[in-house]
C-alpha cells in the first residue's frame, strides 16, 4: 500500500502497480461475482470485470429494460443472466448495485442468500450507513465491502475502453472471513479503477451526497442558471450566454484543469481573465460557504437520506422525476446547449 502526503495529511492508496490485474484475477479466480442491478453502475462494472477475465453473472428482473440491455451486452439468460434471487444464490460476492430505493425494496429477497463466507459489495454506502432508516443490516458472518468509482458507470466504461482508469474509494465495513481487503482491492482493480483511496462507509456517503448536491451537479447547475439568466436579462443572445456560461467551461477550461490543475489553467489564460478570477473567487467562496455548511449538516443528520427514501419510494416518483427533468431539458439554456453541441465541428 502506498501513502500520499497532502501537506501533512497522509492517505493510504492502492495503485495498479502494486496490485496488478494478474493479482486481482488470482484473488478472484474461485469467486462468482453476482451483480445485482444493471442500471447506472452495473453495466460499466460488469463489462469491465468480464473483459478483465473475471467470472461475472447478472441478477436482474426478467422482461425489464435492464434485462434486455444485459442481453444486448452479451449476457446469456440461464448462463450468465438470471433473476435476482437466483443470481444471489449462485454468487460468492454479491455486488449490490441497485438504486438506494430499490436496495431497500429488494433487501428481504436478497438477505436469505447472504450465507456465511460470502461478500456483500456496495458502490455507495447509503444502505448500510443509514441502516436504521433502510433496514439493510448485513449478517455478521459475511464480508461487507465497498468500492465506489468517482464518476458514473458510463464514464467508468468509457475510460476503461480508452485504456484509462477512474479513481475509486474503497472501504471495509465488516471482515468476517479475513479476506475482505484482498477481495475489495481486487474488485476495485477489476472494475478499472485508476487507483483506490481508503475511506469508510460513512465518509463515502457524506462526501458523495454533499458532492452530488454541491459542485458535481446541484451547485453547478444553479451557478449556470444564475449567470445565464443575468446575461440574458442584459441583452445577450442565448448562444452567447450559453457559450460564456457552459461551453467554454466544459469544452476548453475544465479539460485543462483535469490535466494540470486550476493553477496551471489560471497561468495559461489571459492576464485579464487571471486578474478577474483571482479577484472574484473569494467572493464566490464566501457567498456559498454557508450553503455548503447547511448542506453538510443536512447530510450528516440523515435529512438528505430520508428525503431520498421518502420521495424515491413513492409510486409516482418516476413520473414526477420525468416532469422535473423535462423542465430542465426544455429550459432555454439547455435548448441553446443542444443547438451549440450540434454545431461543434466533427474533426
C-alpha positions in Angstrom: 0.0 0.0 0.0 1.3 3.4 -1.0 0.9 6.6 1.0 0.2 10.1 -0.3 1.2 13.1 1.8 -1.0 16.2 1.4 0.7 18.9 3.4 0.9 16.7 6.4 -2.2 14.6 5.9 -1.3 11.1 4.9 -3.6 8.9 2.9 -3.4 5.2 2.1 -3.8 4.4 -1.6 -3.5 1.3 -3.8 -2.3 1.6 -7.3 -2.3 -0.9 -10.2 1.5 -1.1 -10.0 1.4 -2.6 -6.5 -1.8 -4.6 -7.1 -1.7 -5.6 -10.8 -4.6 -7.1 -12.7 -3.0 -10.6 -12.5 -3.1 -10.4 -8.7 -6.7 -9.4 -8.8 -7.5 -12.3 -11.1 -5.7 -14.7 -8.7 -7.7 -13.4 -5.7 -11.0 -13.7 -7.5 -10.3 -16.9 -9.5 -12.7 -19.1 -7.4 -15.3 -16.3 -6.9 -18.6 -15.8 -8.8 -19.4 -12.1 -8.9 -23.1 -11.7 -9.0 -24.0 -8.1 -10.0 -27.5 -7.3 -8.8 -28.9 -4.4 -10.9 -28.0 -3.4 -14.4 -28.8 0.3 -14.3 -26.3 3.1 -13.5 -23.2 1.3 -12.2 -24.0 -2.2 -13.1 -23.1 -2.3 -16.9 -19.8 -0.5 -16.6 -18.6 -2.6 -13.7 -19.9 -5.9 -15.1 -18.4 -5.4 -18.6 -15.0 -4.2 -17.2 -14.8 -7.2 -14.9 -15.8 -9.6 -17.7 -13.3 -8.1 -20.1 -10.6 -8.4 -17.4 -11.3 -12.2 -17.3 -13.3 -12.3 -14.0 -16.3 -14.6 -13.6 -19.4 -12.4 -13.7 -23.1 -13.1 -13.7 -26.0 -10.6 -13.7 -29.1 -10.6 -11.5 -32.0 -8.5 -12.9 -35.7 -8.6 -13.1 -36.8 -10.5 -16.2 -38.7 -8.8 -19.0 -37.3 -5.4 -18.0 -35.4 -2.8 -20.0 -32.2 -3.6 -18.0 -32.6 -7.3 -18.6 -32.8 -6.6 -22.3 -29.8 -4.3 -22.1 -27.8 -7.1 -20.4 -28.7 -9.5 -23.2 -27.6 -6.9 -25.7 -24.3 -6.7 -23.9 -23.7 -10.4 -24.3 -25.0 -11.9 -21.0 -26.9 -15.1 -21.7 -30.2 -15.9 -19.9 -29.7 -19.1 -17.9 -25.9 -19.0 -18.2 -24.7 -15.6 -17.1 -28.0 -13.7 -16.6 -30.6 -14.8 -14.0 -33.5 -13.4 -11.9 -32.2 -11.6 -8.9 -32.6 -14.3 -6.3 -31.1 -17.0 -8.4 -28.1 -14.9 -9.2 -27.7 -14.0 -5.5 -27.8 -17.7 -4.6 -25.1 -18.5 -7.2 -22.8 -15.6 -6.3 -20.0 -15.8 -3.7 -19.6 -12.0 -4.0 -22.8 -10.0 -4.3 -22.4 -6.6 -5.9 -25.5 -4.7 -4.8 -25.8 -2.1 -7.4 -29.5 -1.3 -7.4 -30.6 2.3 -6.7 -30.8 3.1 -3.0 -34.6 2.9 -3.1 -34.5 -0.4 -4.9 -31.9 -1.8 -2.5 -34.4 -1.2 0.3 -37.2 -2.9 -1.6 -35.2 -6.0 -2.7 -33.3 -6.5 0.6 -35.8 -9.0 2.1 -35.4 -11.2 -1.0 -31.6 -10.8 -1.1 -30.8 -11.4 2.6 -31.5 -15.1 2.7 -28.9 -15.7 0.1 -26.1 -13.9 2.0 -24.8 -17.1 3.5 -21.6 -17.5 5.6 -18.4 -16.6 3.9 -19.9 -14.6 1.1 -19.2 -10.9 0.5 -21.7 -8.1 0.0 -20.3 -5.3 -2.1 -21.6 -1.8 -2.5 -20.6 1.2 -4.6 -22.4 3.6 -2.3 -22.5 3.3 1.5 -26.0 4.7 1.8 -27.9 1.5 2.7 -25.5 0.4 5.5 -24.7 3.9 6.8 -28.4 4.7 7.3 -29.4 1.2 8.2 -31.8 2.4 10.9 -33.7 4.1 8.1 -33.2 1.5 5.3 -33.4 -1.8 7.2 -30.2 -3.0 5.4 -28.4 -4.8 8.2 -26.0 -7.5 6.8 -25.5 -10.8 8.6 -22.4 -11.0 10.9 -20.8 -13.9 9.0 -20.2 -12.2 5.7 -17.7 -9.6 4.4 -19.2 -6.2 3.7 -17.1 -4.0 1.4 -17.3 -1.0 -0.9 -15.6 0.2 -4.0 -17.0 3.5 -5.2 -15.9 4.9 -8.6 -15.7 8.7 -8.6 -17.9 9.0 -11.6 -20.8 7.4 -13.5 -20.8 3.8 -14.8 -20.8 5.3 -18.3 -17.5 7.2 -17.5 -16.0 4.1 -15.9 -16.6 2.1 -19.1 -15.5 4.8 -21.5 -12.3 5.3 -19.6 -11.6 1.6 -19.4 -12.1 1.3 -23.2 -9.7 4.2 -23.7 -7.1 2.4 -21.6 -7.5 4.8 -18.6 -8.9 4.4 -15.1 -11.5 6.2 -13.0 -10.3 6.7 -9.4 -12.3 4.9 -6.7 -12.6 4.9 -2.9 -12.7 1.6 -1.0 -13.9 0.7 2.5 -14.4 -2.4 4.7 -17.4 -2.3 7.0 -17.1 -5.9 8.1 -14.4 -8.5 7.7 -15.8 -11.9 8.6 -13.5 -14.1 6.5 -10.2 -12.3 6.8 -10.3 -11.9 3.0 -12.3 -8.6 2.8 -9.3 -6.4 2.0 -8.0 -8.6 -0.8 -11.5 -9.0 -2.2 -12.3 -5.3 -2.3 -9.0 -4.2 -3.7 -9.1 -7.0 -6.4 -12.6 -5.9 -7.3 -11.6 -2.2 -7.4 -8.8 -3.1 -9.8 -11.1 -5.4 -11.8 -13.7 -2.7 -12.4 -11.0 -0.5 -13.9 -10.0 1.9 -11.1 -7.1 4.2 -11.7 -6.1 4.0 -8.1 -8.1 3.3 -4.9 -8.1 5.5 -1.8 -9.1 4.4 1.6 -12.3 5.7 3.4 -15.2 4.2 5.4 -18.8 3.8 4.6 -20.0 6.9 6.5 -17.4 9.2 5.0 -18.1 7.9 1.5 -21.8 8.7 1.9 -21.3 12.1 3.4 -18.8 13.2 0.7 -20.9 11.7 -2.1 -24.2 13.2 -1.1 -22.5 16.6 -0.5 -20.7 16.4 -3.8 -23.9 15.4 -5.8 -25.9 18.3 -4.3 -22.9 20.6 -4.5 -20.2 21.2 -7.1 -20.8 18.0 -9.1 -24.4 18.6 -10.0 -26.7 20.8 -7.9 -24.5 23.8 -7.2 -23.0 23.9 -10.7 -26.5 23.9 -12.3 -27.6 26.6 -10.0 -24.5 28.7 -10.9 -25.1 28.0 -14.6 -28.7 29.2 -14.3 -27.7 32.4 -12.4 -25.0 33.5 -14.8 -27.0 32.6 -17.9 -30.1 34.5 -16.7 -28.1 37.6 -15.8 -26.5 37.6 -19.3 -29.9 37.2 -21.0 -31.5 39.9 -18.9 -28.8 42.2 -20.0 -29.4 41.6 -23.7 -27.0 38.8 -24.6 -28.2 36.2 -27.1 -28.9 32.6 -26.0 -25.9 31.4 -28.0 -23.6 34.0 -26.4 -24.9 33.4 -22.9 -24.6 29.6 -23.2 -21.1 29.7 -24.7 -19.8 32.1 -22.0 -21.5 30.1 -19.2 -21.2 26.4 -20.1 -19.5 25.7 -23.4 -16.2 27.4 -22.8 -16.0 25.9 -19.3 -16.8 22.3 -20.3 -15.0 22.2 -23.7 -12.0 24.4 -23.0 -11.2 25.1 -19.4 -12.2 22.0 -17.4 -10.1 19.7 -19.6 -7.1 21.9 -18.7 -7.9 21.7 -15.0 -8.3 17.9 -15.2 -4.9 17.6 -16.9 -2.9 20.1 -15.0 -4.8 21.7 -12.2 -6.6 25.1 -11.6 -3.3 27.0 -11.0 -2.0 25.9 -14.4 -5.2 26.8 -16.1 -5.1 30.3 -14.5 -1.5 30.7 -15.6 -2.4 29.9 -19.2 -5.3 32.3 -19.5 -5.1 36.0 -20.4 -3.9 38.4 -17.8 -7.4 40.0 -17.7 -9.0 36.6 -17.0 -6.4 35.8 -14.4 -6.9 39.1 -12.5 -10.7 38.8 -12.6 -10.8 35.2 -11.5 -8.4 35.9 -8.6 -10.3 39.0 -7.5 -13.7 37.3 -7.5 -13.1 33.7 -6.4 -13.1 34.6 -2.7 -16.3 36.5 -3.0 -18.0 33.4 -4.5 -16.4 31.2 -1.9 -17.6 33.3 1.0 -21.1 33.6 -0.5 -21.6 29.9 -0.9 -19.7 28.6 2.1 -22.8 28.9 4.4 -24.8 26.9 1.9 -22.3 24.1 1.9 -22.2 24.2 5.7 -26.0 23.8 5.7 -25.8 21.0 3.1 -23.2 19.0 5.1 -25.3 19.3 8.3 -28.3 18.1 6.4 -26.4 15.1 5.1 -24.8 14.3 8.5 -28.2 14.5 10.2 -29.7 12.0 7.8 -32.2 14.5 6.4 -31.0 14.1 2.8 -31.1 10.4 3.1 -34.7 10.4 4.5 -35.8 12.8 1.8 -34.4 10.4 -0.8 -36.0 7.4 0.8 -39.4 9.1 1.1 -39.5 10.6 -2.4 -37.8 7.8 -4.4 -40.2 5.1 -2.9 -43.4 6.9 -4.0 -45.3 5.0 -6.7 -45.4 8.1 -8.9 -41.7 9.0 -8.4 -40.7 8.2 -12.0 -43.5 10.4 -13.4 -42.6 13.3 -11.1 -38.9 12.9 -11.9 -39.5 13.0 -15.6 -41.5 16.2 -15.2 -38.7 17.8 -13.4 -36.1 16.6 -16.0 -38.4 17.7 -18.8 -38.5 21.2 -17.3 -34.7 21.3 -17.2 -34.3 19.8 -20.7 -36.7 22.3 -22.2 -35.3 25.3 -20.5 -33.9 27.9 -22.9 -30.4 27.4 -21.6 -30.2 23.7 -22.3 -32.1 24.1 -25.6 -29.4 26.6 -26.6 -26.9 24.0 -25.4 -28.4 21.4 -27.7 -28.0 23.7 -30.7 -24.5 24.6 -29.7 -23.5 21.0 -29.4 -24.9 20.2 -32.8 -22.7 22.9 -34.3 -19.5 21.5 -32.9 -17.2 20.6 -35.8 -16.7 16.9 -36.5 -12.9 16.6 -36.7 
